[in-house]
Amino acid sequence: MRISKRFLAAASIAALSLFAGSAMAQEKLIIGTEGAYPPFNNLEADGTLVGFDIDIAKALCEEMKVTCEFVTQDWDGIIPALQAKKFDAIIASMSITPERLEKVDFSKKYYNTPPAIAVPKDSPITDLAGLKGKTLGAQSSTTHANYAEKHMADSELKLYPTADEYKLDVEGGRVDAVIDDIVVLSEWVKSDAGKCCKILTPLETDIEINGQGAGIAVRKGETALADKFSAAIEGIRANGKYAEINKKYFDFDVYGN
């Protein structure tokens, strides 16, 4: 079969264009985050995203030599949005759990902290036993809500779309206690917004529920991208960038065991 030179030239140009498009696609990643979970990720009034997750994401993108853009997404819909290709990865303090591993793939962890309980400063609750019969607030679709369902079945669990909403309710006396990551609660009770409350106690981690720490989620089967993020995490821990970001937010090593 004879093929004209003009056809070959056109085919070569098309192939080069396809290659260039693929290369460009590899140079830009869209990152999904919640934007309502300080100090890890939070959307400021001027639309700026700030927090540990955001700084880590920027450092990872720099390490991977890619350009990253951020998209905010309500927590309840963040995995479906990833699956629908609204973004390429989730960097939003998402714990690596067996349940989530059925839906998405993960990088290695980039931090690991335990859950905790917070109560009003004048609360009569002095220990975990005191939660029996009390109303406990938690953000829905989180490992902390799952933890409460399993380990605090004697409490009435009240779920909220965001952490900000359960904070308002415990401050207003509409719930007796709340459960979340110890860092989130500790930073909150140290702030003016959280002066109503105190940490009651940290909780023992349940590996089946709390998982292996927070990782970067990608679509199922996109293990190459997950591996790139894992390598970048190792890179920023080795070159000191992780420690620099850690020090900006915390006075302890948030990476954990």
One Martini backbone bead per residue (centre of mass of N, CA, C, O) as a GRO file, in nm:
protein
  257
    1MET     BB    1   0.097   0.036   0.023
    2ARG     BB    2   0.048   0.371  -0.044
    3ILE     BB    3   0.203   0.669   0.105
    4SER     BB    4   0.196   0.984   0.142
    5LYS     BB    5   0.381   1.247   0.245
    6ARG     BB    6   0.147   1.419   0.345
    7PHE     BB    7   0.033   1.207   0.539
    8LEU     BB    8   0.288   1.169   0.712
    9ALA     BB    9   0.309   1.460   0.805
   10ALA     BB   10   0.032   1.474   0.942
   11ALA     BB   11   0.081   1.240   1.137
   12SER     BB   12   0.325   1.363   1.281
   13ILE     BB   13   0.184   1.615   1.386
   14ALA     BB   14  -0.033   1.466   1.549
   15ALA     BB   15   0.163   1.311   1.733
   16LEU     BB   16   0.301   1.562   1.854
   17SER     BB   17   0.043   1.689   1.968
   18LEU     BB   18  -0.027   1.453   2.155
   19PHE     BB   19   0.234   1.461   2.316
   20ALA     BB   20   0.212   1.753   2.412
   21GLY     BB   21  -0.060   1.719   2.556
   22SER     BB   22   0.039   1.502   2.752
   23ALA     BB   23   0.266   1.666   2.880
   24MET     BB   24   0.086   1.895   2.984
   25ALA     BB   25  -0.089   1.717   3.164
   26GLN     BB   26   0.160   1.636   3.351
   27GLU     BB   27   0.219   1.955   3.444
   28LYS     BB   28  -0.091   1.940   3.551
   29LEU     BB   29  -0.275   1.976   3.862
   30ILE     BB   30  -0.575   1.896   4.032
   31ILE     BB   31  -0.672   2.002   4.358
   32GLY     BB   32  -0.856   1.868   4.619
   33THR     BB   33  -1.046   2.049   4.874
   34GLU     BB   34  -1.228   2.184   5.134
   35GLY     BB   35  -1.186   2.464   5.321
   36ALA     BB   36  -1.296   2.354   5.647
   37TYR     BB   37  -0.998   2.256   5.817
   38PRO     BB   38  -0.861   2.379   6.060
   39PRO     BB   39  -0.513   2.395   5.995
   40PHE     BB   40  -0.516   2.240   5.710
   41ASN     BB   41  -0.789   2.374   5.570
   42ASN     BB   42  -0.870   2.712   5.440
   43LEU     BB   43  -1.110   2.961   5.355
   44GLU     BB   44  -1.085   3.271   5.303
   45ALA     BB   45  -1.252   3.565   5.252
   46ASP     BB   46  -1.059   3.619   4.981
   47GLY     BB   47  -1.009   3.301   4.867
   48THR     BB   48  -0.782   3.187   5.031
   49LEU     BB   49  -0.570   2.916   5.067
   50VAL     BB   50  -0.499   2.750   5.379
   51GLY     BB   51  -0.250   2.542   5.524
   52PHE     BB   52  -0.096   2.248   5.556
   53ASP     BB   53  -0.205   2.107   5.304
   54ILE     BB   54  -0.134   2.339   5.107
   55ASP     BB   55   0.173   2.352   5.157
   56ILE     BB   56   0.227   2.059   5.089
   57ALA     BB   57   0.117   2.061   4.802
   58LYS     BB   58   0.313   2.275   4.692
   59ALA     BB   59   0.572   2.113   4.760
   60LEU     BB   60   0.504   1.863   4.588
   61CYS     BB   61   0.481   2.006   4.317
   62GLU     BB   62   0.769   2.111   4.316
   63GLU     BB   63   0.905   1.831   4.338
   64MET     BB   64   0.744   1.729   4.065
   65LYS     BB   65   0.729   1.958   3.851
   66VAL     BB   66   0.435   2.096   3.890
   67THR     BB   67   0.127   2.231   3.828
   68CYS     BB   68  -0.107   2.369   4.067
   69GLU     BB   69  -0.456   2.344   4.137
   70PHE     BB   70  -0.745   2.455   4.318
   71VAL     BB   71  -1.032   2.279   4.465
   72THR     BB   72  -1.337   2.307   4.613
   73GLN     BB   73  -1.505   2.063   4.840
   74ASP     BB   74  -1.729   1.897   4.976
   75TRP     BB   75  -1.682   1.629   5.170
   76ASP     BB   76  -1.916   1.432   5.082
   77GLY     BB   77  -1.815   1.486   4.755
   78ILE     BB   78  -1.501   1.429   4.705
   79ILE     BB   79  -1.486   1.144   4.580
   80PRO     BB   80  -1.691   1.173   4.347
   81ALA     BB   81  -1.530   1.409   4.216
   82LEU     BB   82  -1.281   1.246   4.151
   83GLN     BB   83  -1.425   1.026   3.980
   84ALA     BB   84  -1.537   1.273   3.782
   85LYS     BB   85  -1.279   1.460   3.720
   86LYS     BB   86  -1.249   1.741   3.876
   87PHE     BB   87  -0.988   1.599   3.985
   88ASP     BB   88  -0.669   1.430   4.060
   89ALA     BB   89  -0.660   1.508   4.376
   90ILE     BB   90  -0.648   1.460   4.736
   91ILE     BB   91  -0.581   1.735   4.980
   92ALA     BB   92  -0.763   1.668   5.305
   93SER     BB   93  -0.710   1.482   5.547
   94MET     BB   94  -0.716   1.179   5.438
   95SER     BB   95  -0.774   0.877   5.547
   96ILE     BB   96  -0.633   0.556   5.542
   97THR     BB   97  -0.878   0.322   5.453
   98PRO     BB   98  -1.037   0.039   5.370
   99GLU     BB   99  -1.293   0.175   5.258
  100ARG     BB  100  -1.142   0.382   5.066
  101LEU     BB  101  -0.969   0.163   4.907
  102GLU     BB  102  -1.225   0.079   4.733
  103LYS     BB  103  -1.229   0.377   4.572
  104VAL     BB  104  -0.921   0.447   4.623
  105ASP     BB  105  -0.602   0.573   4.601
  106PHE     BB  106  -0.277   0.597   4.773
  107SER     BB  107  -0.049   0.735   4.930
  108LYS     BB  108   0.144   0.794   5.149
  109LYS     BB  109   0.181   0.936   5.425
  110TYR     BB  110   0.190   1.291   5.576
  111TYR     BB  111   0.016   1.216   5.838
  112ASN     BB  112  -0.036   1.139   6.212
  113THR     BB  113  -0.332   1.161   6.413
  114PRO     BB  114  -0.537   1.162   6.672
  115PRO     BB  115  -0.814   1.154   6.838
  116ALA     BB  116  -1.073   1.360   7.009
  117ILE     BB  117  -1.214   1.532   7.292
  118ALA     BB  118  -1.458   1.797   7.334
  119VAL     BB  119  -1.555   2.043   7.585
  120PRO     BB  120  -1.685   2.234   7.790
  121LYS     BB  121  -1.546   2.396   8.058
  122ASP     BB  122  -1.832   2.339   8.238
  123SER     BB  123  -1.834   2.044   8.225
  124PRO     BB  124  -1.926   1.735   8.388
  125ILE     BB  125  -1.732   1.598   8.206
  126THR     BB  126  -1.431   1.381   8.285
  127ASP     BB  127  -1.493   1.129   8.096
  128LEU     BB  128  -1.590   0.882   7.887
  129ALA     BB  129  -1.824   0.779   8.070
  130GLY     BB  130  -1.975   1.068   8.058
  131LEU     BB  131  -2.104   1.018   7.757
  132LYS     BB  132  -2.337   0.878   7.854
  133GLY     BB  133  -2.628   1.009   7.702
  134LYS     BB  134  -2.486   1.199   7.518
  135THR     BB  135  -2.410   1.454   7.288
  136LEU     BB  136  -2.232   1.394   6.978
  137GLY     BB  137  -2.018   1.564   6.767
  138ALA     BB  138  -1.977   1.537   6.397
  139GLN     BB  139  -1.843   1.483   6.101
  140SER     BB  140  -1.940   1.371   5.821
  141SER     BB  141  -1.768   1.120   5.660
  142THR     BB  142  -1.581   1.026   5.903
  143THR     BB  143  -1.374   0.865   6.119
  144HIS     BB  144  -1.497   0.996   6.374
  145ALA     BB  145  -1.784   0.900   6.334
  146ASN     BB  146  -1.711   0.597   6.325
  147TYR     BB  147  -1.587   0.585   6.605
  148ALA     BB  148  -1.842   0.665   6.765
  149GLU     BB  149  -2.024   0.432   6.667
  150LYS     BB  150  -1.838   0.209   6.796
  151HIS     BB  151  -1.728   0.343   7.094
  152MET     BB  152  -2.015   0.544   7.140
  153ALA     BB  153  -2.313   0.407   7.159
  154ASP     BB  154  -2.421   0.567   7.428
  155SER     BB  155  -2.432   0.794   7.235
  156GLU     BB  156  -2.551   1.075   7.065
  157LEU     BB  157  -2.524   1.121   6.725
  158LYS     BB  158  -2.420   1.427   6.559
  159LEU     BB  159  -2.430   1.550   6.228
  160TYR     BB  160  -2.203   1.737   6.008
  161PRO     BB  161  -2.080   1.891   5.725
  162THR     BB  162  -1.902   2.063   5.932
  163ALA     BB  163  -1.694   2.174   6.179
  164ASP     BB  164  -1.817   2.457   6.230
  165GLU     BB  165  -2.102   2.349   6.322
  166TYR     BB  166  -2.023   2.191   6.580
  167LYS     BB  167  -1.890   2.429   6.724
  168LEU     BB  168  -2.146   2.600   6.757
  169ASP     BB  169  -2.309   2.381   6.923
  170VAL     BB  170  -2.120   2.352   7.168
  171GLU     BB  171  -2.123   2.652   7.240
  172GLY     BB  172  -2.459   2.649   7.252
  173GLY     BB  173  -2.548   2.360   7.393
  174ARG     BB  174  -2.646   2.129   7.166
  175VAL     BB  175  -2.389   1.985   7.260
  176ASP     BB  176  -2.160   1.807   7.480
  177ALA     BB  177  -1.969   1.700   7.240
  178VAL     BB  178  -1.662   1.638   7.048
  179ILE     BB  179  -1.515   1.491   6.743
  180ASP     BB  180  -1.161   1.481   6.645
  181ASP     BB  181  -0.884   1.596   6.569
  182ILE     BB  182  -0.647   1.700   6.790
  183VAL     BB  183  -0.545   1.944   6.630
  184VAL     BB  184  -0.809   2.083   6.563
  185LEU     BB  185  -0.901   2.113   6.862
  186SER     BB  186  -0.651   2.252   6.984
  187GLU     BB  187  -0.654   2.506   6.801
  188TRP     BB  188  -0.939   2.594   6.874
  189VAL     BB  189  -0.915   2.623   7.197
  190LYS     BB  190  -0.681   2.852   7.155
  191SER     BB  191  -0.893   3.022   7.040
  192ASP     BB  192  -1.144   3.248   7.041
  193ALA     BB  193  -1.359   3.051   6.915
  194GLY     BB  194  -1.264   2.815   7.153
  195LYS     BB  195  -1.304   2.931   7.460
  196CYS     BB  196  -1.540   2.733   7.557
  197CYS     BB  197  -1.319   2.501   7.541
  198LYS     BB  198  -1.188   2.157   7.583
  199ILE     BB  199  -0.985   1.897   7.635
  200LEU     BB  200  -1.050   1.585   7.751
  201THR     BB  201  -0.932   1.357   7.532
  202PRO     BB  202  -0.755   1.136   7.397
  203LEU     BB  203  -0.750   0.870   7.156
  204GLU     BB  204  -0.744   0.557   7.063
  205THR     BB  205  -0.638   0.408   6.795
  206ASP     BB  206  -0.821   0.276   6.511
  207ILE     BB  207  -0.702   0.127   6.238
  208GLU     BB  208  -0.977   0.050   6.091
  209ILE     BB  209  -1.068   0.360   6.104
  210ASN     BB  210  -0.812   0.568   6.103
  211GLY     BB  211  -0.571   0.426   5.999
  212GLN     BB  212  -0.241   0.535   5.850
  213GLY     BB  213  -0.328   0.812   5.779
  214ALA     BB  214  -0.267   1.079   5.575
  215GLY     BB  215  -0.349   1.097   5.230
  216ILE     BB  216  -0.332   1.079   4.876
  217ALA     BB  217  -0.590   1.087   4.655
  218VAL     BB  218  -0.681   0.869   4.387
  219ARG     BB  219  -0.772   0.709   4.136
  220LYS     BB  220  -0.845   0.413   4.054
  221GLY     BB  221  -0.532   0.289   3.917
  222GLU     BB  222  -0.342   0.558   3.983
  223THR     BB  223  -0.046   0.462   4.096
  224ALA     BB  224   0.164   0.646   3.966
  225LEU     BB  225   0.070   0.904   4.108
  226ALA     BB  226   0.095   0.802   4.396
  227ASP     BB  227   0.402   0.745   4.375
  228LYS     BB  228   0.485   1.038   4.323
  229PHE     BB  229   0.385   1.144   4.592
  230SER     BB  230   0.554   0.960   4.772
  231ALA     BB  231   0.830   1.061   4.668
  232ALA     BB  232   0.777   1.359   4.748
  233ILE     BB  233   0.752   1.315   5.048
  234GLU     BB  234   1.038   1.209   5.083
  235GLY     BB  235   1.176   1.461   4.967
  236ILE     BB  236   1.068   1.682   5.181
  237ARG     BB  237   1.188   1.529   5.425
  238ALA     BB  238   1.491   1.537   5.326
  239ASN     BB  239   1.513   1.870   5.253
  240GLY     BB  240   1.321   2.028   5.494
  241LYS     BB  241   1.032   2.126   5.408
  242TYR     BB  242   0.852   1.979   5.606
  243ALA     BB  243   0.971   2.103   5.866
  244GLU     BB  244   0.899   2.394   5.794
  245ILE     BB  245   0.591   2.352   5.787
  246ASN     BB  246   0.551   2.224   6.062
  247LYS     BB  247   0.660   2.473   6.228
  248LYS     BB  248   0.435   2.674   6.137
  249TYR     BB  249   0.195   2.491   6.299
  250PHE     BB  250   0.387   2.311   6.494
  251ASP     BB  251   0.542   2.168   6.814
  252PHE     BB  252   0.536   1.896   6.643
  253ASP     BB  253   0.540   1.582   6.490
  254VAL     BB  254   0.287   1.513   6.258
  255TYR     BB  255   0.375   1.245   6.121
  256GLY     BB  256   0.450   1.031   6.314
  257ASN     BB  257   0.454   0.666   6.326
   0.00000   0.00000   0.00000
